[in-house]
C-alpha cells in the first residue's frame, strides 16, 4: 500500500511541475503580446483597413467582371474537388 501512495506522490509532483511550466509559458505569451500589440495596432493591423471598400472600387475592374471571375474560380475549384472523389481506376 505504501508503494502506491509513493507512486501517486511522484505522479502528482510531476503533474504539478508540468502545469507550472505550462502556466509559465502562458504568462510569457501574454506578456509578449502586451509588449508587441501597440506596435502592431499602429502599423500592421491598420495596413489593410479600407473601411467599406469593395473589389471593383479598389481594382477599378467593373463589378460584372468580378462576378464572372469569381464564378469561374468557384466552378474550377468545385470541378477539381469533384474529380478527386472518384476512386482510382485499375
N, C-alpha and C positions, 0 to 999 in steps of 0.2 A: 504494500500500500504506500509505503514511503517513497518508493521509486516513481510511482505515478505522480505524486504531488511535486516531486523534484522536477520531473519532466514537464509538468504543466507550468511550473515556475519559470523554467527555461524558455518555454514557448511564449509565455506571456511577456517575459523580458525582451525576447527577440521581436515580438509584435510591437511592443512599446518603442523599441529602437527604430523599427521601420516606420511607424507612424510619426515619430519625431522627425525623421529625415524628410518624410513627405510634407509635413507641416512646414518645415524649414524652407523647402523648395517652393511651397505655395507662397510663403511670405516674400521670398526673393522675387518671384514673378510679379507679385503685387507691387512691390517697391520699384522694380524696374519699369513696370508700366506707368507708375506715378511719375517717375523721372522723365520718361520719354514722351508722354502724352502731350504736354504743352507744345513741344516742337512739332509733333505730328498734326496737332489741331491747326496750327497756323500755316503749315506747309502742305503736307501730303494729303490730308483729309479734305482740304479745300481745292485741291488741284482739279477735280472734275465736277465741281459744283456749278452747274449751268442753270440752276433753278428749274424752270419748266421748259427746257429746250427739247425739241423733237429732232429726229434724224433728218428730215427734209430741211429744217432751219439750219442745222449745223453743217451739213454737207452740200447744200444748195442743189440737191437732186430732187426732182418732183416726187410728190407723195405716191402717185400711182406707180412710179418706177420702183420705189421702195417696197410697195406691196408685191410687185412681181418678183423682185429679188428675194424677199423673204419667203414667198410661196415656193420658188424654185429650190431654195435651200432646204425647206422643210420636206418637200417631196423627195428630194435626193436622199436626205437622211432617212426618211421612212422606207424608201426602196432598199437602201443599203441594209437597214436593220431587218427588213422582211427577208432578204436574201440570206441572212446569217442564221435564220431559224430553221432552214431546211436541213435535213440530215444529209450527210455526205454520201454520194453515190459510189457503189463499189464496182 
